[in-house]
């Protein structure tokens, strides 16, 4: 395969068609992008779309413009700013990584993959992305988009995820010494804009003449994926306890799912029908008619909302938050849904609002 031709064609295409993203500089720029911004965007983009990330990225950069500023951030403020973006372990690692860079690396990100990988929350992919994009190191960056492009270019028939090592080997053969940062982003952009999962736009693709899957006539069949296993179902109850115009919130324990995030009080989420054992108070709880459905990576949750109103704020642990300002409570999506259900149901369930 004409590796050099592929590289050149892809870089030419990127020069004319690069996506304009807030954490990027235009192709061929003399300057490199700020490693802090590259790192922040790459962490946010893990399992999350560009559209969902853009606003969060801009707010983070405006509030914490440097890694030192982020390292000095209050944990709770950062977790609240992350609320809604999901995969909250990333936010906890973000704080830990910023503090490691500020404390152990003089506020500068290392420029080599191996050193980057020693930092909290930076795995093989993110290390390669930072090394290539921020430091123009010839690192091979393989995300889901690149995996698809490479599987098609080389017509790799093995199913994912078993095919990952083979895909990486082929991807490494393409990584150039010249402009590796732009090349990595060109591969990502090709996968995101033309070489899409269901309907690749091969007619406009700069590397179609070297693409084996295109030559074979059915590129959309690649990469082959092993059928997904059904997600297990879990059930739980969130508690809406209100008093004097405020609702009880808690900060979840630092470790575990949604760790460190603000939430409505909630018991364990299990396969069993939940009881009211985890209620913050013994009282006459009423269950809202509807329930919240939410899908996590490893399970799907049905969350009921138990509701009660106390005449005065009872002595319970947690934070009383004004009901009228729930939008600003920094709730992760599942609890934001539960809070919306609570708000919509309180008149019917408890009356007198
Ligand atoms: Fe993807 Fe089609 Fe380009 Fe091959 S020719 S890389 S399948 S868009």
Boltz pocket constraint, residues with backbone or C-beta under 6 A from the ligand:
constraints:
  - pocket:
      binder: B
      contacts: [[A, 149], [A, 152], [A, 153], [A, 194], [A, 195], [A, 196], [A, 200], [A, 201], [A, 202], [A, 205], [A, 206], [A, 207], [A, 208], [A, 209], [A, 211], [A, 212], [A, 213], [A, 214], [A, 219]]
      max_distance: 6.0
